[in-house]
Amino acid sequence: SRLPDGYETLVGERAVKLSGGEKQRVAIARVFLRNPPIVVLDEATSALDAATERDIVSSLRHLSDKRTTLVIAHRLSTVSDADWILVMDQGRIVERGRHDQLLKASSLYTAMWRQQSS
């Protein structure tokens, strides 16, 4: 409703001013409208509140079907349903697996999950 030219509306300093979360939602929508075979989302939900993030992540699951999607996130709830999770520490992959597999191990992922869940 605030985008006079729809998804083509220029956003930023000299155009329509949006909050960080609004910018993220528009950017995600623009990516999926292009329908690329590979999508990279780097902290795509970092400026969203928890409820909006849940809605967006749910939509991303559907939109990511039949395409390669790489999600970079510090908020583990964003990637907990991923087919494959790579855990990095100081620039190196230190763990890999599905959410349930990583939680079974006494791991960096487990420690981070517990910290974020409390």
C-alpha positions in Angstrom: 0.0 0.0 0.0 3.0 2.3 0.5 4.6 1.4 -2.8 3.1 3.7 -5.5 4.8 1.7 -8.3 4.4 -1.7 -6.7 7.6 -3.8 -6.7 9.2 -1.4 -9.1 9.1 1.5 -6.6 12.5 2.9 -5.8 13.2 2.6 -2.1 15.9 4.4 -0.1 17.3 7.8 0.5 15.7 9.6 -2.5 12.6 7.6 -2.7 10.0 5.9 -0.5 11.4 5.5 3.0 10.8 2.0 4.5 11.8 0.5 7.8 14.6 -2.2 7.8 12.0 -5.0 8.0 10.0 -3.5 5.1 13.1 -3.3 3.0 13.9 -6.9 3.7 10.3 -8.0 2.8 10.4 -6.1 -0.5 13.9 -7.4 -1.4 12.8 -11.0 -0.7 9.7 -10.5 -2.9 11.7 -9.1 -5.7 14.1 -12.0 -5.7 11.3 -14.6 -6.0 9.5 -12.6 -8.7 12.6 -13.0 -10.8 12.4 -16.8 -10.2 16.1 -17.6 -10.2 17.3 -21.3 -9.9 19.6 -20.4 -7.1 18.8 -18.0 -4.2 21.2 -16.7 -1.6 19.6 -15.1 1.5 22.1 -13.4 3.8 20.5 -12.5 7.1 17.3 -12.0 5.2 15.1 -11.9 8.3 17.4 -10.1 10.7 15.4 -6.9 10.9 12.0 -8.6 11.4 10.2 -9.3 14.6 9.7 -12.9 15.6 6.1 -13.2 14.3 6.9 -11.7 10.9 10.0 -13.8 10.7 7.9 -17.0 11.2 5.6 -16.0 8.4 8.4 -15.1 6.1 10.4 -18.3 6.8 7.2 -20.3 6.2 6.7 -18.6 2.8 10.4 -19.1 2.0 10.1 -22.8 2.5 7.4 -22.9 -0.1 9.1 -20.6 -2.5 12.4 -22.4 -2.2 10.9 -25.7 -3.3 12.6 -27.0 -6.5 15.5 -24.5 -6.3 18.8 -24.3 -4.5 18.5 -21.9 -1.6 21.5 -20.9 0.6 20.4 -19.2 3.8 23.0 -17.5 5.9 21.7 -16.8 9.4 22.7 -16.3 13.0 19.1 -16.9 14.2 19.0 -20.7 14.1 15.2 -20.9 14.0 15.5 -19.5 10.5 17.4 -22.6 9.3 16.1 -25.3 11.5 13.9 -26.8 8.8 16.7 -26.8 6.2 17.7 -30.0 4.4 21.3 -29.4 5.3 22.9 -27.1 7.9 26.6 -26.1 7.8 27.9 -24.6 11.1 30.8 -22.3 10.7 33.2 -21.1 13.4 36.0 -18.6 12.6 35.5 -19.1 8.9 35.6 -22.9 8.9 32.8 -25.5 8.6 32.9 -27.3 11.9 29.6 -29.3 11.8 27.1 -30.4 9.2 23.8 -32.2 9.2 20.1 -31.8 9.7 18.7 -29.9 12.7 17.7 -33.1 14.6 21.1 -34.7 14.0 23.0 -31.6 15.2 20.9 -31.4 18.3 21.7 -35.0 19.2 25.4 -34.3 19.3 27.1 -32.2 22.0 28.0 -29.5 19.6 28.4 -25.8 18.9 25.1 -25.9 17.2 23.4 -27.5 20.2 24.9 -24.8 22.5 23.8 -22.0 20.2 20.3 -23.5 19.9 19.9 -23.8 23.7 21.2 -20.2 24.2 18.7 -18.8 21.5 15.8 -20.9 22.8 16.1 -19.6 26.4 
